Each structure stands twice: as C-alpha cells, then as structure tokens.
Amino acid sequence: MKNPLNIFATELARLGASFRAFAERALSLAPAYVFTDCPSSSTGRYHNTDELGPDGTVLHTKRVFAVADALVTALGIGHYRDLVLTAVLLHDACKQGLYRSGRTVNTHPAIAANLTSFVAGYYPGIINGRAAALLADCVGFHYGPWGTGDYAINSLADLSVPALVVHAADYIASRKGVYVNV
C-alpha cells in the first residue's frame, strides 16, 4: 500500500505542527483505496483526463492544494492557511465512500467530514475545538451549491470564508482545461 504521508509529504511540510499532526492522523485513517486506485471522477465529466487514472484523486488533491494556497495568499487570509490546506488534503479522502465502490459517492463530503470529526474527538487537543469544527465544515461543504444532506446550502454566501476558499479551489482545480502543474 502506498503511504499517504509519503504521497503528501510536500504538502504536509507546508502546514504548521498542529495541523500537520492532525492531517497525518486523518490521512492514516482514510480508506487505503484513495491512495492506490481512485480516479478523481468516475464519469470523466468534471476533471481533466490525466486525473482519471488510478492516482487521479491524489493528483487532484495536490492541484486543489496548490490553488487553495494561492487563493489564501491572494485573499490576504493567511491566518486560515493551515486550516484551509488541511481541509483540502482531506476533502476527497473518502471519494468512493468508506470502501472502494468504483464510483464517486455524492455523500463523500459528509463521510470525509465525519472522518475529520472522528479524528478531532479521538485525538483531542491537537487542534482546538473551534478549529476542528470549522475544518469539518470546510471538508463537508467542499461541494458548495451541489452539497447534499447536512452540507446542502442555499447560497455560497452561507459558507464561512475558509469553506468558500476550499470550495473555490476544488472547483477551479477540477475544471477541464485548467491545468495546475504539481
């Protein structure tokens, strides 16, 4: 099995110690298929073709990370950098559900948010409770207006600033024809 901490070593190194420790624990608990055989899209409609292979979700996550990092700088919200970038690393950590299903599960934002909340509860004190709740929201709301269940919204104005940045980075990085070199 590929080690997610090695796969995302460059990205993890960009995080402060607390968020890095949190992300490492969460990535270690994510389903293994995500790091070995998980295209970023099961239909091919929403992502570039180079993300449709076995490492597609990993490549996509790295691209979203790069876009999110740039957006945090462009928007002058550096105080949210670690939170946003950690959310990006976790946003598709359960892309096909808890077990490999061969297709994108439309509730994967909620599943990944639950994983985030589980890590926060199991390892209390790594990040504070407010940051943990905001982090779970950023992961859960990454679909933006296409969210479902507890993560459905009426308007992008309903999102917190960090959740909006995570959604925007994911949206931008997943557009066909937008190429982010990572």
QUIPE-V863832 format. One record per backbone hydrogen bond with DSSP energy under -1.0 kcal/mol. CO is the residue of the C=O (numbers start at 1). NH is the residue of the N-H. If there is no record, write none. Layout:
CO&NH, CO&NH
This chain:
3&7, 4&8, 6&9, 8&12, 9&13, 11&14, 12&15, 16&20, 17&21, 18&22, 19&23, 20&24, 21&25, 22&26, 23&27, 24&28, 25&29, 31&34, 32&35, 33&36, 33&37, 38&57, 48&51, 49&52, 51&40, 53&56, 54&38, 55&59, 56&60, 57&61, 58&62, 59&63, 60&64, 61&65, 62&66, 63&67, 64&68, 65&69, 66&70, 67&71, 68&72, 69&73, 70&74, 71&75, 72&77, 73&76, 77&80, 78&81, 80&84, 81&85, 82&86, 83&87, 84&88, 85&89, 86&90, 87&91, 90&93, 92&95, 94&97, 95&105, 105&108, 107&111, 108&112, 109&113, 110&114, 111&115, 112&116, 113&117, 114&118, 115&119, 116&120, 117&121, 118&122, 119&123, 123&126, 128&132, 129&133, 130&134, 131&135, 132&136, 133&137, 134&138, 135&139, 136&140, 137&141, 139&142, 141&144, 143&146, 144&147, 148&151, 149&152, 155&158, 156&159, 160&164, 161&165, 162&166, 163&167, 164&168, 165&169, 166&170, 167&171, 168&172, 169&173, 170&174, 172&175, 175&178
